[in-house]
Amino acid sequence: MKKLNLIILLLLTFNSFSQDVNDKIKQFESNLNHWDKSKSKKWSLKERMAYYEVNAVSIAVIKDYKVEWAKAYGYADLSEKRLATVQTLFQAASISKSLNSLGILKLAEEGRLGLDNDINNYLKDWKFPYDSISKGKKITIANLLNHTAGLSVHGFGGYQKGKDLPTTIQILNGVKPSNSNAVRSVFEPRLKFQYSGGGTTITQLILENTTGEKYEEYMLKNVLTPLEMNSSSYNQPPVKGKENLLATAYNLDKEVKGKYHIYPEKAAAGLWTNPTDLAKYIIDTQLSLLGKSNKILSKEMTAKRLDNNFGVFENDFKGTKYFGHSGGNEGFVCYYVGSLEDGNGIAVMTNGRMFPIINEIVSSIASLNNWKNYPVEPQKESIALTIRKESQKNIDKGIELYKNLKKNNTAEYNFSDESELNQLGYEFLQNAKIESAIKIFDLNVNEFPNSANVYDSRGEAYFNNKEYLLAKNDYSKVLTLEPTNQNAKEMLLKIEGLLKK
């Protein structure tokens, strides 16, 4: 009889737990911004996905060091009417750097690498070309992992399927078929933080030179498999036979040509995964910090990794620490965050390019699960999305709408982020609507006259329109505001060559 009572008690407890989780999911799906008292309208997740033109969202929620629930919404591929599932794989983009750091730090713990040694000690096929900019200081592996190496090349655009792919050395030297600039010093190491996917790509070569293995094979055997991330892979292009699991990339309402881009910069941007697999990595990091897991790293190395931002970014919110990383490849954006002390977290992946929906999702879950001290703050509406349709019909009317909203509805829309207009300008540029792109970039220059990036963007549009003198003026302004900008230097040399013809 006692045994029966215990079973009934366990069933009641389980049902109560299930109901609690189901209630959270229902609240999350039906009123995504339930926590935001500044919003007068109740929006469902489906409505926000439509607003941001995001076809698929996949999430895994972590509570008490376990996956509380995981679910996917929308379409992995719209034209095929293929629904997203929790097994659907997305490009992790820069989240790849987090798992990459585990592989590098594992080699360091084994004594095969020294984190504070010159990177050229471990590079065999290629040596980093130090010059006067580094002022005699050597770049270390630690500098590469936490972006203090003073290197160029923020990120990568990827390659269309079927196009020639560069080797790692071609990428680092910026030579064809590479589509990115050479990875070089822009200031001395350890002077300050500057994000560099180029630096992470150097760690890819270091790993291969040290182990004698292909990067993707080492990472599968030594990182992904021990973490039981069994659906994940660094293979670029992806291994055959998984086509039905791969999400198709979208830039708003446009499918990326070839379904997605290929990223031979594997350590920086090459991981294919899903939130459920990422959750395993997050939980293992949390447990390793407690000394309850040593699948990859020791407790001491995990603490060192987090303290020094090796492949992660640690944030302290009123004494409560969280670690995380975002990612954005062509047609994909994603994010994960985990708490250091009480086993909370989330991984979110989408096949769209609008990061604000991820902010809304994370805030919703943080509120539902009462994350300690996590900043759940109201989010302003995207001004670029608000004026986009009007701008597509008539660019001048779109800009007029922008100005009217800024004058009369400043508090409701995001006017403080230069990337809003920049993304809209690039959408026009990529669709060969150069005059419209220039008008949007003009507006952005007027709004953010002290930003090097807005001049760089307009300079690119002028260059594409063969207005070389105007492009020269903008790239010169970039160097006035940001003297170490390598892209501006290279573009000015290119323009000078064209003007002499």
PyMOL commands that set and color helices and strands:
alter all, ss='L'
color gray80, all
select helices_A, chain A and resi 2-30+45-51+93-109+119-121+132-134+141-145+168-173+197-211+215-224+243-245+266-269+275-289+299-307+356-368+383-393+395-408+418-430+434-447+452-464+468-481+486-499
alter helices_A, ss='H'
color red, helices_A
select strands_A, chain A and resi 56-63+66-77+82-83+90-91+159-160+250-251+254-255+261-262+272-273+313-317+320-329+332-339+345-350+381-382+413-414
alter strands_A, ss='S'
color yellow, strands_A
deselect
rebuild
show_as cartoon
